[in-house]
């Protein structure tokens, strides 16, 4: 019965959730399947948490764009983390997870809120199977104790993910590299009220 309820809930989330891409929804579904396999409750998709996740994934993608060096200098990618400590044109700077919770969630709910996030920057071959891509994300988080602990946090009740993809063509010494890969910035946030 619990599995049937979970399947129905996932279908509802896929149809009615406010997500940017199918990768957002599929990743959220896989996180819930993983939690269920460990005997935990599934998370409820929250549109405000999605806005928080999307803000951070977008910030990370713009920040990475801003530090890529082209022509003759070593290319840097993967500058990345939980803080937003550099001002980027076109997006509000929210320095830490609690600032993002306060911006997107606390003002809408009259309760104390806490939560956390998992972030990931990776790339994939643009012809890879979507399920393989999502499983790669989950496997990377499971392989890290802190990230895995957050995925399996019993306290969190609401969550969302945002996957921001870009085709990045980089020039290095007048050669184009990475033309067959997409770069992905992923943020998964979970919150609970008390």
C-alpha distance (Angstrom), angle and dihedral (degrees) to the residues before:
residue distance angle dihedral
X1 . . .
X2 3.81 . .
X3 3.81 90.0 .
X4 3.82 91.9 49.8
X5 3.81 90.8 51.0
X6 3.80 90.0 48.4
X7 3.80 92.2 50.5
X8 3.80 92.0 49.0
X9 3.80 90.6 46.8
X10 3.81 91.5 50.6
X11 3.80 91.3 50.1
X12 3.81 89.6 50.1
X13 3.81 90.2 49.3
X14 3.79 92.1 49.1
X15 3.80 92.7 50.9
X16 3.81 101.1 39.3
X17 3.78 106.2 26.6
X18 3.77 122.0 112.6
X19 3.77 99.8 -123.2
X20 3.74 133.1 148.7
X21 3.79 99.1 -142.1
X22 3.75 141.0 12.6
X23 3.81 86.3 -112.2
X24 3.83 89.0 65.2
X25 3.79 92.2 55.2
X26 3.80 95.5 40.8
X27 3.81 92.5 49.6
X28 3.81 90.6 49.4
X29 3.81 90.0 49.5
X30 3.83 91.1 50.8
X31 3.81 90.9 49.1
X32 3.81 89.1 52.9
X33 3.82 91.7 47.2
X34 3.80 89.1 51.9
X35 3.81 92.1 48.9
X36 3.81 90.8 47.9
X37 3.82 91.1 50.4
X38 3.82 87.4 57.1
X39 3.82 92.9 50.6
X40 3.81 95.2 -103.5
X41 3.79 130.0 131.4
X42 3.77 117.5 -98.7
X43 3.79 119.1 -110.1
X44 3.79 123.2 -110.5
X45 3.80 115.0 -124.8
X46 3.81 110.3 -117.9
X47 3.81 121.0 -165.4
X48 3.81 93.0 -151.5
X49 3.80 90.4 52.4
X50 3.82 86.9 50.0
X51 3.82 90.0 54.7
X52 3.80 88.3 51.1
X53 3.82 92.3 49.1
X54 3.78 92.9 44.5
X55 3.79 91.7 49.9
X56 3.80 91.3 55.5
X57 3.83 96.0 43.4
X58 3.81 89.6 49.1
X59 3.81 91.5 47.3
X60 3.81 90.7 50.8
X61 3.81 92.2 49.4
X62 3.83 92.1 49.1
X63 3.81 91.9 44.6
X64 3.79 91.2 52.1
X65 3.82 89.7 49.0
X66 3.80 89.4 52.6
X67 3.81 94.9 57.1
X68 3.82 100.7 42.5
X69 3.80 108.7 117.6
X70 3.77 118.0 -151.5
X71 3.85 134.0 -161.5
X72 3.76 117.2 29.2
X73 3.79 99.1 -12.2
X74 3.75 123.6 99.2
X75 3.80 110.0 -92.4
X76 3.81 114.6 -118.4
X77 3.76 121.5 -158.5
X78 3.74 134.0 155.6
X79 3.79 99.1 56.9
X80 3.65 95.9 157.4
X81 3.76 149.8 137.8
X82 3.78 146.7 117.4
X83 3.79 98.0 -66.2
X84 3.78 127.2 81.0
X85 3.77 98.4 -154.7
X86 3.81 100.5 149.4
X87 3.79 125.1 70.2
X88 3.81 111.0 -120.8
X89 3.80 122.9 -169.3
X90 3.78 113.1 -112.3
X91 3.79 99.7 23.4
X92 3.79 135.0 73.0
X93 3.79 114.7 -112.9
X94 3.82 111.8 -125.4
X95 3.83 104.2 177.3
X96 3.82 101.0 -155.2
X97 3.80 145.3 10.6
X98 3.81 93.7 -92.9
X99 3.82 90.7 52.4
X100 3.80 88.4 55.0
X101 3.82 91.5 46.5
X102 3.81 89.6 51.0
X103 3.82 92.4 48.0
X104 3.79 100.1 45.5
X105 3.81 105.7 24.4
X106 3.82 118.4 13.8
X107 3.79 94.3 62.2
X108 3.82 89.9 56.6
X109 3.82 98.5 47.6
X110 3.77 128.3 53.5
X111 3.83 95.3 -143.0
X112 3.77 137.7 85.0
X113 3.78 110.6 -91.9
X114 3.76 134.5 -166.4
X115 3.75 133.6 169.5
X116 3.75 145.5 135.4
X117 3.76 144.7 -136.0
X118 3.76 145.6 -127.1
X119 3.80 117.8 -148.1
X120 3.77 130.5 -168.2
X121 3.77 136.4 -179.1
X122 3.75 116.0 -166.2
X123 3.76 141.9 140.1
X124 3.75 133.8 -134.2
X125 3.75 138.2 -167.1
X126 3.79 105.1 -96.7
X127 3.80 93.0 -125.4
X128 3.82 95.4 53.4
X129 3.79 120.5 124.6
X130 3.83 112.4 -97.8
X131 3.83 93.2 -130.2
X132 3.81 90.0 52.9
X133 3.79 90.4 50.9
X134 3.82 93.1 50.9
X135 3.81 92.2 45.0
X136 3.82 88.0 52.8
X137 3.83 90.3 56.7
X138 3.79 93.0 48.8
X139 3.83 92.2 45.5
X140 3.81 91.5 52.4
X141 3.82 91.6 51.2
X142 3.81 92.8 44.6
X143 3.81 88.7 53.4
X144 3.80 91.9 60.2
X145 3.81 115.4 71.7
X146 3.82 95.4 -146.7
X147 3.81 94.0 45.3
X148 3.79 92.3 45.1
X149 3.81 91.1 48.3
X150 3.80 89.1 54.5
X151 3.82 92.6 48.8
X152 3.81 87.7 53.0
X153 3.82 97.4 39.9
X154 3.81 107.0 140.7
X155 3.80 92.9 -155.3
X156 3.80 99.7 61.8
X157 3.78 115.9 91.0
X158 3.81 104.6 167.2
X159 3.76 129.5 47.3
X160 3.77 149.9 150.8
X161 3.79 140.3 -174.6
X162 3.76 133.3 -142.8
X163 3.78 123.6 -159.0
X164 3.81 115.4 -168.2
X165 3.80 113.9 -169.1
X166 3.79 129.6 -167.7
X167 3.74 135.8 177.3
X168 3.76 102.5 -134.1
X169 3.76 120.1 -168.7
X170 3.78 109.5 -168.6
X171 3.78 126.6 -165.2
X172 3.78 117.8 -146.3
X173 3.80 117.3 177.9
X174 3.82 89.9 -20.4
X175 3.81 92.7 -53.2
X176 3.78 121.6 115.2
X177 3.78 112.4 -129.9
X178 3.81 133.3 178.9
X179 3.81 95.8 27.5
X180 3.79 94.2 141.8
X181 3.78 96.8 50.0
X182 3.76 135.1 81.7
X183 3.75 120.9 -149.8
X184 3.78 117.9 -139.9
X185 3.78 131.3 -162.2
X186 3.80 111.9 -163.7
X187 3.77 130.2 -172.0
X188 3.80 124.3 -177.5
X189 3.80 116.1 -171.8
X190 3.77 129.1 -173.0
X191 3.80 127.8 -175.4
X192 3.76 141.1 178.9
X193 3.79 133.8 -164.5
X194 3.78 125.5 -136.1
